[in-house]
Amino acid sequence: MKAPKSQSIDEYILAAPKEDQRLLTAMRSTIAKANPGATEKIRYQMPPFYQNGNLVYFAAFKNHIGFFPTASGVREFEDELTAYKHSKGAIQFPKDKPLPLKLVKKMVEFRVKENSKKAV
């Protein structure tokens, strides 16, 4: 049976396994503090933050928390991502290790600046 579709980030987090809820809440809080003006949404059954376009997505998977700062976000911080499995636009933070919330904050701040150029 498929899990019901979430309509909000609150629903998304509450639908996650208990052990994932703490990690998802930490990601959400870090992203929101890095850009309090962003709007929360649900797209592709994942939570993104939006301001002048999509900023970042995050989501829980079986063995990791996925973080999606777009290709430019990954490229900009590639030197700091060597400890994590990553691809063109996605990063995998293993659930059994502390989340790199300072890095997440820096990446969100980068994406906010990048997206603010679109609004001009």
trRosetta pair geometry for C-beta under 8 A, 3 or more apart (Angstrom, degrees):
i j d omega theta_ij theta_ji phi_ij phi_ji
3 15 5.8 108 179 176 131 126
4 15 7.1 -134 60 -115 82 139
5 42 7.9 131 168 141 88 143
5 45 6.2 -99 -135 -104 84 99
6 9 7.6 70 151 -96 135 19
6 11 4.0 165 -147 104 90 107
6 12 4.0 84 177 -71 173 71
6 15 5.9 -130 -75 8 110 142
6 42 5.4 -162 99 -123 94 152
6 45 6.8 109 32 -148 94 69
6 47 8.0 -45 103 -63 143 90
7 11 5.5 59 42 21 67 156
7 42 6.3 -154 -164 23 18 148
8 11 4.8 100 54 7 76 99
8 12 7.0 -133 100 -6 43 88
8 40 7.2 57 -162 120 77 120
8 42 6.4 -115 -91 -31 14 120
9 12 5.2 -49 -145 35 38 118
9 13 6.3 36 157 -18 68 103
9 28 6.1 133 164 -120 138 134
9 40 4.9 -72 -11 179 130 133
9 42 6.9 -173 -60 -68 57 88
9 47 4.3 71 -108 -122 97 137
10 13 6.1 -59 -150 37 27 106
10 14 6.3 20 156 -13 64 112
11 14 5.8 -60 -142 43 30 108
11 15 6.1 29 159 -21 66 110
11 42 7.9 -30 63 -67 110 148
12 15 6.0 -62 -150 35 24 109
12 16 6.9 33 150 -33 60 102
12 24 7.4 -147 118 -179 96 147
12 42 6.4 172 -52 -106 125 115
12 45 8.0 149 -114 -179 111 61
12 46 7.7 92 -142 -146 148 29
12 47 5.3 -163 60 -47 165 111
13 16 5.7 -48 -157 16 36 117
13 21 5.5 91 174 -136 88 79
13 24 4.7 -177 -117 110 93 134
13 25 6.1 86 -151 -66 144 78
13 28 7.0 -53 -68 -24 136 147
14 21 7.2 47 -97 -115 32 121
16 20 4.1 -102 159 89 122 121
16 21 5.4 162 81 -71 109 69
16 24 5.8 125 26 -11 165 151
16 60 5.0 87 -132 28 130 157
17 20 4.8 83 62 9 80 106
17 21 7.4 -134 96 -24 40 84
17 60 7.7 -159 31 150 86 152
18 21 5.7 -43 -152 9 35 118
19 22 7.2 -50 -172 22 35 104
19 23 7.9 22 142 -3 60 110
19 95 7.5 64 136 178 110 132
20 23 5.6 -64 -159 44 50 110
20 24 5.7 45 149 -20 82 110
20 60 4.3 52 -169 -133 140 150
20 65 7.6 151 -149 -85 92 95
20 95 7.3 -59 -100 -123 77 130
21 24 5.8 -57 -142 41 30 110
21 25 6.0 32 158 -21 65 109
22 25 5.8 -56 -147 37 26 112
22 26 6.5 28 154 -20 62 106
23 26 5.7 -54 -150 34 31 112
23 27 6.5 30 153 -17 65 104
23 60 7.1 114 84 -99 118 104
23 65 5.3 -143 150 -65 128 139
23 95 6.5 -79 -59 -130 164 83
23 99 6.2 141 -147 -49 88 130
24 27 5.7 -52 -148 36 33 111
24 28 6.2 34 154 -20 66 106
24 58 7.2 158 -135 122 72 118
24 60 5.8 -55 -68 -49 116 112
24 65 7.1 -172 -77 -125 63 121
25 28 5.7 -52 -144 37 31 112
25 29 6.2 31 157 -19 64 109
26 29 5.9 -56 -144 38 27 111
26 30 6.2 28 157 -19 63 109
26 99 5.7 149 110 44 134 150
26 101 6.3 -91 162 -88 106 128
27 30 5.9 -60 -148 38 27 110
27 31 6.2 24 158 -16 65 110
27 58 4.6 -169 153 161 143 166
27 65 6.3 -167 -53 172 143 142
27 67 7.2 -150 -141 -92 129 103
27 99 6.7 -122 -70 -161 83 158
27 101 7.8 -142 -96 -108 48 89
27 104 6.7 -121 -134 -161 73 162
28 31 6.0 -60 -148 39 27 108
28 32 6.1 23 157 -17 65 112
28 40 7.9 28 -149 -112 106 130
28 47 7.1 -19 -96 123 103 154
28 58 7.4 -142 -66 61 62 138
29 32 5.8 -57 -142 39 27 109
29 33 6.2 24 160 -17 64 108
30 33 6.0 -57 -145 37 26 107
30 34 6.4 25 156 -19 62 109
30 99 8.0 -150 -11 125 155 131
30 101 4.7 -139 -101 -156 148 100
30 104 5.1 55 128 99 141 127
30 105 5.5 -103 -178 -67 99 85
30 108 7.4 163 133 -5 84 146
31 34 5.9 -60 -151 36 29 111
31 35 7.0 -35 167 37 62 94
31 38 7.4 -69 149 63 93 153
31 49 5.3 -172 155 -24 125 147
31 55 7.7 141 -168 104 110 129
31 56 6.2 -134 -130 70 126 126
31 58 7.0 -146 -40 -12 146 133
31 104 6.8 -72 -67 155 75 113
31 108 5.3 174 -132 -98 66 149
32 35 7.1 -95 -151 67 25 60
32 36 6.3 52 168 -104 71 56
32 38 7.0 -132 -119 57 55 109
32 40 7.8 -19 -90 -63 106 111
32 49 7.3 -166 -79 -105 60 138
33 36 6.8 10 -129 -64 28 86
33 105 7.2 -34 87 -117 101 109
34 104 7.7 -141 -29 124 150 76
34 105 4.7 -178 -82 -145 123 70
34 108 3.8 90 107 92 150 132
34 109 5.3 -111 -171 -53 109 78
34 112 7.1 -163 140 -24 93 134
35 38 4.4 62 115 -23 113 113
35 49 6.7 125 75 150 123 142
35 51 6.3 -131 162 6 136 150
35 55 6.6 -146 53 -132 162 169
35 108 5.8 -134 -8 157 110 112
35 109 7.3 176 -54 -90 95 52
35 112 4.8 -180 -93 -85 130 134
37 51 5.9 80 107 -114 92 142
38 49 4.1 30 152 176 143 108
38 50 6.2 138 -169 59 87 36
38 51 4.4 -93 -107 -34 72 115
38 55 5.9 -55 -123 1 137 148
38 112 7.7 -101 -62 -100 112 104
39 49 7.0 145 70 -163 40 60
39 50 4.7 -35 66 66 94 95
39 51 6.6 141 10 -70 78 70
40 47 6.6 -18 -163 -163 95 103
40 48 7.8 157 -152 87 49 45
40 49 6.1 -34 -96 -105 57 68
40 50 7.7 164 -91 18 10 87
41 47 7.3 152 78 -151 47 56
41 48 5.5 -15 62 64 98 88
41 49 7.7 151 19 -107 81 21
41 50 5.5 32 -4 -11 124 127
42 45 6.8 10 176 -120 102 26
42 46 7.2 156 -154 71 65 25
42 47 6.0 -39 -100 -94 66 59
42 48 7.8 143 -115 21 18 75
43 46 6.6 -34 74 60 61 75
43 48 5.3 -15 31 10 113 123
43 54 7.6 -87 45 -101 154 125
43 57 7.5 -97 65 -103 100 121
44 57 7.8 -12 60 -132 117 153
46 57 5.0 47 126 -173 126 121
46 58 7.2 -179 178 76 104 29
46 59 4.2 -60 -131 -71 108 126
46 66 7.8 -56 -137 82 138 122
46 68 7.7 52 137 17 151 138
47 57 6.7 146 87 -153 45 69
47 58 6.1 -23 74 59 96 76
47 59 6.9 157 28 -79 74 72
48 54 5.2 -42 180 -142 144 102
48 55 7.1 149 176 49 89 69
48 56 6.7 179 -147 96 74 35
48 57 4.3 -42 -90 -90 84 78
48 68 7.9 -58 -103 75 94 116
49 54 7.8 109 77 -160 46 59
49 55 4.6 -35 91 52 93 121
49 56 5.8 15 39 53 100 76
49 108 7.6 22 63 -139 146 115
50 53 7.0 -130 -154 124 78 18
50 54 5.7 -44 -105 -102 79 47
50 55 6.4 -165 -98 -1 21 87
51 55 5.7 26 31 -49 86 119
51 112 6.6 11 76 -126 133 81
51 115 5.9 113 94 112 79 145
51 116 8.0 -6 126 -72 108 73
52 115 4.1 143 83 158 110 100
52 116 6.1 141 24 -90 162 35
52 118 4.8 147 164 72 114 112
52 119 4.4 -82 -112 -53 132 104
53 115 5.2 -152 53 -136 100 112
53 118 5.8 24 -6 69 127 167
54 57 7.1 -10 -176 -44 122 90
54 70 7.4 137 101 -62 102 114
55 69 7.9 -31 152 -137 63 67
55 108 6.4 45 158 -146 124 78
55 111 4.6 114 -163 126 79 129
55 112 6.4 10 -128 -73 126 64
55 115 6.1 -77 -94 -19 78 152
56 67 6.7 -10 -178 -173 119 82
56 68 6.1 151 -165 81 66 61
56 69 4.8 -17 -109 -101 106 63
56 70 7.5 -108 -96 -11 61 81
56 73 7.1 70 -94 -67 101 174
56 107 7.0 88 -88 122 143 106
56 108 5.8 -79 -3 -102 142 82
56 111 5.8 152 -45 37 95 171
57 66 7.6 -8 112 116 96 101
57 67 7.6 163 87 -158 57 37
57 68 3.9 0 55 55 97 121
58 65 6.5 5 -174 170 101 99
58 66 6.5 164 -156 89 49 63
58 67 5.2 -7 -107 -106 87 65
58 68 7.0 -163 -73 19 40 79
59 65 7.3 168 84 -162 36 61
59 66 4.7 -7 59 56 86 109
59 68 7.8 22 6 -9 100 114
60 65 5.9 -33 -103 -110 58 71
60 66 7.6 -156 -76 17 9 83
61 64 5.3 3 62 62 109 72
61 65 7.3 172 22 -99 79 21
61 66 5.6 69 -16 -27 117 106
61 92 7.6 -54 47 -130 137 101
63 92 8.0 26 96 -177 87 123
63 94 6.6 -29 152 -136 86 74
63 95 6.1 -134 -177 10 41 109
64 85 7.7 -92 -89 52 167 115
64 92 4.1 15 155 -170 164 93
64 93 5.8 142 -167 67 94 41
64 94 5.3 -56 -102 -98 90 37
64 95 6.0 -142 -101 -28 31 80
65 92 7.7 139 67 -159 41 51
65 93 4.7 -22 60 64 92 104
65 95 6.5 114 -25 -82 83 76
65 99 6.6 -14 49 -103 146 114
66 90 6.0 -25 -163 -164 102 109
66 91 7.2 141 -158 74 53 50
66 92 6.1 -27 -99 -101 65 64
66 93 7.8 -172 -79 21 17 78
67 90 7.2 142 76 -159 46 58
67 91 4.6 -21 63 62 97 101
67 92 8.0 -175 22 -78 77 19
67 93 6.3 47 -9 -13 114 111
67 104 6.5 -114 -136 -114 153 102
67 107 7.6 82 152 88 130 156
68 89 5.9 33 -156 142 83 91
68 90 5.1 -21 -100 -103 80 75
68 91 7.6 -169 -74 21 36 71
69 72 7.8 -102 130 76 87 64
69 73 2.8 -108 128 112 111 157
69 74 6.2 150 68 -45 99 66
69 77 7.8 29 77 25 155 128
69 89 7.3 -154 66 -168 48 67
69 91 7.2 14 9 1 100 116
69 107 4.7 -73 -107 166 159 123
69 108 7.4 -116 -117 -74 112 50
69 110 7.7 48 178 74 132 112
69 111 5.7 -133 -163 -58 92 132
70 73 4.9 98 56 6 74 104
70 74 7.4 -143 97 -2 40 87
70 89 5.3 -37 -157 -141 26 106
70 111 6.7 127 24 -117 115 116
71 74 5.9 -57 -150 38 34 108
71 75 6.1 35 153 -21 68 109
71 88 4.9 -22 -111 163 100 87
71 89 4.5 -53 -61 -78 63 90
72 75 5.5 -54 -144 39 32 115
72 76 6.1 36 157 -25 66 107
72 111 7.8 132 86 -103 105 76
72 114 6.2 145 111 -141 144 161
73 76 5.8 -51 -144 32 28 113
73 77 6.7 -9 167 13 61 110
73 89 7.6 71 50 -145 96 66
73 107 5.1 71 -169 -167 113 102
73 110 6.1 137 -119 93 80 123
73 111 5.4 -11 -82 -69 121 105
73 114 7.9 -125 -67 13 81 155
74 77 6.7 -84 -150 54 25 86
74 78 6.5 59 154 -77 65 78
74 81 6.8 -1 -154 -29 75 169
74 86 5.8 171 -144 166 120 129
74 87 7.5 -45 -147 89 167 37
74 88 6.5 147 62 163 151 27
74 89 5.9 -144 -7 -111 132 28
74 90 7.4 -9 -71 24 139 22
74 91 6.6 175 -106 -52 101 98
75 78 5.9 -15 -152 -38 30 112
76 107 7.6 146 79 -124 117 75
76 110 5.5 169 110 -179 160 155
77 80 4.7 -52 -180 46 90 111
77 81 5.7 93 119 -33 89 105
77 103 6.8 119 -173 -167 145 100
77 106 7.1 125 -98 106 133 114
77 107 5.7 -60 -18 -90 154 99
77 110 7.4 -161 -42 6 109 163
78 81 5.6 -67 -145 35 32 114
78 82 7.9 64 159 -55 60 73
79 82 6.9 -17 -171 -29 35 105
80 103 5.7 -179 144 -128 133 123
81 84 5.2 -72 -168 52 75 104
81 86 5.0 -12 164 -2 134 153
81 91 6.1 -108 -140 -117 123 123
84 91 5.3 35 129 -168 138 98
84 92 6.0 177 -180 68 95 61
84 93 6.2 -31 -127 -89 131 56
84 94 7.8 -153 -123 -12 82 82
84 100 7.8 -104 -47 6 136 136
85 91 7.6 141 87 -160 52 51
85 92 4.4 -7 71 46 99 120
86 90 6.4 -175 -151 96 66 53
86 91 4.3 -15 -105 -106 106 69
86 92 6.8 -158 -76 14 55 72
87 90 5.1 15 48 51 96 91
93 97 7.2 -124 178 74 77 100
93 99 5.5 52 160 -122 151 74
93 100 6.7 -146 -119 15 125 87
94 97 4.7 62 76 17 103 105
99 104 7.0 -3 158 -22 105 137
100 103 4.0 8 135 27 115 121
100 104 6.3 142 97 -22 70 85
101 104 5.2 -47 -143 35 40 116
101 105 6.3 46 155 -23 67 100
102 105 5.7 -50 -152 33 31 115
102 106 6.6 31 150 -17 63 104
103 106 5.7 -53 -149 36 34 111
103 107 6.3 33 153 -19 66 106
104 107 5.7 -58 -149 37 30 111
104 108 6.4 30 154 -19 66 105
105 108 5.9 -55 -148 35 29 109
105 109 6.4 29 154 -17 64 107
106 109 5.7 -55 -147 38 31 112
106 110 6.4 36 152 -22 64 104
107 110 5.5 -50 -151 33 33 115
107 111 6.5 30 152 -17 65 105
108 111 5.7 -56 -149 38 33 109
108 112 6.3 39 151 -24 66 102
109 112 5.6 -47 -146 30 33 114
109 113 6.7 33 155 -15 63 102
110 113 6.0 -58 -155 37 31 108
110 114 6.2 29 150 -19 66 110
111 114 5.3 -53 -144 39 35 115
111 115 6.0 30 159 -15 68 107
112 115 6.0 -58 -144 42 27 104
112 116 6.2 33 155 -29 63 106
113 116 5.7 -52 -146 28 29 114
113 117 7.3 38 153 -25 59 96
114 117 6.2 -52 -170 19 34 112
114 118 7.9 35 139 -19 60 98
115 118 5.4 -42 -165 20 51 117
115 119 7.2 50 144 -22 70 98
116 119 5.6 -48 -158 26 46 115
116 120 7.4 56 147 -31 65 94
117 120 6.0 -43 -161 14 41 116
